[in-house]
Amino acid sequence: MRWPNSLRGMMCMWFFDLGSVSFLGTAMLAFVLMLLLSMGGKLEAISMMLGMMQVSTSAAIAWQFNRLAATEWAALVPHYRHNVLIQAVFIGAVVTSISVFTSILLELPMGVELVLAATLAGLSFIYFCCRYVKGFYFSFFLFLLLPFLDDIAKQIPGPSLLIIAIAVFMVAGLLWREIVALKWHNEARSVYLNGLEMGWFWLPSFGSLRFMSYIDRFLHPANFFLGAMLSMIVVTMPIIALLVTLINYIADIELPVLFILGQFSAICCAMVHWSRVQRWRAVEALYMLPGFDGKQGMVEAFAAAQYRLLALLTLMMAVIATLVGLSNDSFTFVLWGHVVLSTFCACALLLGFGCAAKGAIHITLTMLVVVAHSIWLSSSLIAIRDGEEIIYWLFVDIGLVAFSMLTLWWGKKKLWSGDLA
């Protein structure tokens, strides 16, 4: 079969599917942001954007393979499976080539090594998902590797570029053998549907605990579409953060616990409206529940629940940042304020813009806020490491607080406008 024929239907397959276009959209946003950063001379953050492109593309490919495993009629359509595989290879090769070429052109330190490390992580995730269908629920953990990829690449002894390249080819070989034998799986369809509605996130269930019912009521109706998952995230995040803080103190290491907590808080807010958009048919069910004074009453209740969620996430970050400051003498009050306020702004912007979202593509665009928050936090930490003062960063944070509150007010006006009579 000729190569061009294998690429037919690629636009519909990859860019009209809500799952894959969400990840590919994130990769495109990272590419655009990388161009802006390169023009501004911010080379430190470009490496993270290159890693974001690689892992986002890998997640999109893993999603399509899961969809392929969920499609019962895939074996009945001639060349369907073959075309999906070729298209995945083509997209992965194009994105990787762009990332490698960019790192060489901009002469990024350890740039090629970082791109290959991100590629290795992505290929390993795809292989894991092919072996274990439910492994896709751990897709968000793939993005958490981004801040560590640079350090991981630097820790490899000897010719790191050669070692990582060999590892990439080895995992690619194992993955190809797994993909060729890919067959229909009875659990793949449930992963596909749950992923569309719940945002591809997994956490253990604490639903039997009485405390969880209090959290559920506290966050209602903002958690109506996401369900108990929102409460589980809110409870699990500080527990994990406390454990990592304790590990840092005992082992005398510096894992970026505040950075990770801030990113998870932002993703948590994005998931509130991702699930709302995906479960748009459930709006009428929410509207019929007692306790709302018409449509405007439902909007007011949803907005109030968002404010409570925002306050809870901000308080969580403030408490964890205080504990980190008590265990670290170099942690200043200015840094504390910067971390807390920047997280507040990111969450408020995501909730505000999310209210105005009408489709999955809008939610994907709001992920640019998550990327910008990641760059903002990591750049400030780099500045502190280099001995620079970040008081001016704090002034920007204060200005962003006003803008984010305005965004929340604007989003409330746009929430369900024209959707209900």
N, C-alpha and C positions, 0 to 999 in steps of 0.2 A: 504494500500500500504506500502511495506517495505521501510525503510529509505534508504538503499543503492541504490535502484532503483531511488529514488528521486534525487540522486546526479549525475546521468548519464547525460552526456553532459555539465557538469558544466564548464569544461575547455573551450569549444567552446563558451558557452554562456557568460562567464565573462571575458575571457582573449583573445578572438579574436574579441571582440567588441571594437571599438576605444574609445567610450565614457567611458565605465566602466574600461577598462584597463588603461586609463590615470589616473583615480583616484586611482585605486588599485596600479598602478605603483608608484604613489606618496607615498602611504602608505608603500610600500615595501622599497622605498628609505629612508623614515623616519625611518623604522626599522633598515636598514643597518647603517644609520648614528647614530642611538641610540646605536648600538653595539660599534661603533668606539668611541663615546663619553664616554660610560661606561668604556672602556679600558683606556681612557685618563683621567678619573676621573672628567669629566665635568658634574657633576650631575645637575647643574642649567639648562642646555639646554635640558636635557633628558625629563623633564616634557613637554616641547613644542613638542618634537618628539612623545611622547605618545598621546598628543592631536591631532597631525597631523594624526597619524594612525587612530584614531577614526573618525574624521570628514571626512577624505578622503574615508574611507570605507563607511560611511553613504552616502556620495555623490554618490558613485558607486551604492549603493543599490537604492537610489532615482532615479538614471538614469535608472536602469533596470526596476523599476516599471513604469517609464514614457514610456519606450519602450514597456512594456507589455500593457499599456493603448493605445499605438499607433498601436498595432498589431490587425488587424481586425479578423484574422483567429485564434486567441488565443483560443477562445471558441470551435473551431472545432477540435483541436488536443487534444486527451485524456491526461489528467494529466499534460499538458504543464504549465498551470497557477500554479497548485499545486507544481510542481517541482521548478519553479522560486521562489516561496515563501519559500520553504524549503531550497533551496540553499542560499537565502539571509539570513535566520536565521542562517544557518550553518557558513557562512563566518563572519557575525557579531559576533557570539558567539566565534569563534576561535580568531579573532583579539582582542576582549574585554578581553578574558581570558589571552592572551599573555601580554596585557597592564597591567592588574591587577597583574599578576604574577611578571612582571618585576618591577613594583612599590614596591611590597612587598619585593622582593629579594634584591633590591638596597636600601631599607629603605628610599625611597624618602619622604621628608616632605610633607604631604597632597597629596601624590601620588595617592592613591586610590580615594580620593575625586576628584582630578583633572580628572582622567580617567572617573569617573562616570559623572562629569559635562560635559565633552566633549561628552560622550555617550548621555546624556540628550539633548544637543544641536543638535547632529546628528539625534536623533529620532524625535525631534521636527521639524527639517527641512524636514525629510521624510514625516511626517504627514502633514506639510504645503503643500508639493508638491503633495501629494495625494488629498488634498482638492482643491488646486488651481494649475492646470497643469503648468501655466506660472511661478509659484513660483520657478521653477528650474533656471530661469535666475538670481536669487539672490544667486546662489551657492558660488560665491566668497566672499560674506559677511559672510558666514559660517566660512571661513578660517580667516577672520579678528577678529573673537572672540578669537583666540588662545592666543594672548598676555594677554587677560583679564580673562581667565578662572581661573588662579591661584588666582587672587584677588577676583573674584566672589565667589569661593569656601571658601575663608577665611572670607568673609563678612556674610556668612550664620550663624545665631545665633544658639546656642544650639548644639545638636549632628548633625553636618553637614553631616557626612557620612550617618546616618540613614535618614535624610531629603532628601538628594539627591537620595539615593537608592529608597525611596518610590516614589519620583517624576519620576524616570526612569521607574519603574513598571507601574505607572499610565499612562504615555505617551505611553509605549509599549502596554498597553491594548487598549487604544484609537486607536493606529496605527493598531493593528491587526484587530480590528473591521472595520476599513476603508479599509484595504487591502483585506479582505475576500470579501467585496462588490465591489472591483475595477472592473470597466467595461471599454469598449472602449470609448475613448474620441476623438472628432473630431479635437481638437487643439493639441493633444499630438504628432502627426506626425510632425507638423510644428516646435514644440519645439525641437524634436529629430534632424531634419535636420538643423535647425538654430544653434543648439548647436554644432553639428559637425563642422560647417563651421565658426561660430563666436566665439566659445570658451565659451559658456554659460554665457555671460555677458549682462547685461541690463543697459541702461541709457536713460534718456529722450531725445527726439529728438530736436536738435537745427538747423536742416537743413535749415530752412527758413531764418536764419540770414545771412546777407552778410559777416559778419566777418568769418563765418565758411567756406565760399568758399575760403578765403585767406589761412586759415589753411590747407584746402584740397590741394590746389595747392602747398603750402610750403612742404607738406609731400609726395607729389606724386613723384615716384610710389610706395613708401613703403606702402601706404595705399590702394593700388589698390585692394588687396584681402580682406582686412578687411572692406573697404568702409568708410563711414562717421563715423563709430563707433570709429575709432582711434582719429579723431578730437574731438569728443564729450568727450572721456576720457581725452584727453590733456587739454581741457577747463574746464571740471568739477572738476578734481583733485585739482587744486589750489584754486578754489572757496570753495570747502569743507574744504580744509586745512586752509584757512583763517578764515572760520567760526568757526572751532574747536579751532584755536589759540585764537580767540576773546572770545570764551566761557571759555577757560582756564584762560585768563586774568581777565575776569569779575567775574567768579565763584571761582577763586583761586584754581583750580584743575590742575592736570597734566595728561591729556590724551595724549598718545604717538603719537602726530600728525606727527612727522618726521618719526617715525617707519612705520606708516601706509602709508604715502606718498611714502616712499622708496619702500615698498612692492608693492604698486600699480604701481609704475614706472617700477619695474622689471617685473611684470605680463603683463603690457602693451607691453613691448618689446617681451616677449614670445608669446603674441597673434599675433604679426605681422607675425611670421613664422608659427604659428599654422594654421592661416587662409591660408597662402601660400601653406602649405602642403596639407590641406584639399581641397583646390580649385586648384589642380594642373592642371586641364584641362583648367583653365583660363590663363595659362602662354602664350599660343599661341595668345590669344586675346590681352594680353599686348604687345606681340612681334609685333603684326600687327599695333599697334598705331603709328601715325607719331611722329617724334621727336627723335627716337633712331637710332643710326648709327650701325645697325646690332645687333647681340647678345651681343657683348662686350660693345656696347654703352648702351644697356639695363641694363647690370650688373653694369656698372659704374654709371648710373643714380640711380639705386636702392641703391647702396652703399652710394652715396652722400645723398640720402634722409634719409638713416639710420643715417648718421653723423648729419644731421639737427635735426632729432628726438632726438638723444642722447644729442645734445647741448641744445635743448629745455627743456628736462627733467632735465638735470643738472642745468640749469639756474633757473628752477622752484624750485628745491630743495634748491639752494643757497639763493634765495629770501625769501622763507618761513623760512629757518633756520635763516636768518638774523633777520626776524621779531620776531621769537621765542626768539632769543638772546637778542633783545631789551627789551622784556617783562619779561625776566628771568635773574636775576643777576648772577646766578650760571652757566649760559651757556657760556663756554669759546671759544676762537678762535680755540683751538685744537679740541674741540668737533665739532665745525662748520666744520672744514676741514675734520674730520673723517666721519661725516655724508654725506657730499657732495661727497667726493672721493669714499667712499664705494658704494654709490648709482650709481655713474658713472661707477665703475668697474662692478657691477652686471649687469647693463643695457648693457654695451659694451660686456660682456661675453655672455649674452643671444642673442644679435644680431649676434655676431660672430659665436657662435656654431649653432645658428638657421639657418644661411646661408648654413651650411653643412648638415643640416637635410634633409633626403630623405623620412621619414615617420613619422607617429604620435608617434611611440615608441621613436624616436630620440628626438622629442620635449618634450616628457614626461621625458626623461633622463635629459634634460636641466633644468627641474624644480628643480633639485638638487641645481642649482645655487641660485634659489629663497630661498630654505630652508637654504642653507649656509649663504646667506646674512641676513636672519632673525636671525640666531644664532649669526652671527658676530655683528650685531647691538645691539641685546638684551644683549649679553654678555658684550659689552662695556658699555652699560648703567648701568648694574649691577655693573661693576667695578667702575664706577663713583659714584654710590650710596654708595659703600663701602669705598669711599675715596681714591681709587687708581688713579694713573696717567695713561693716555692713550696715551702719546706721542709716545710710541713704536707701538701702534696700527696704528698711523698715518704714521709711517715709512713703515709698512706693506702695508698700503693703497697705498702709493706712488709706491712701488714695483709692486702692483697689477695693477696699472694704465698702466705701461709698458706692462705687460702680457696681459691685456685686449685689448690694442691697437694692439698688435701682433695677438691676436685672431681675431679681426676685419679684419685685413689684410689677414689672412689665410682663414677666412670664405668667403671673397670676391672672392678668387681664386676657392673656392669649389661651389659657387652659380651657380646652373643650369648647372654644368659640366656634359656633356653627355645627357642633357635633350632636347636640341634644336640643330638642324643641323647647 
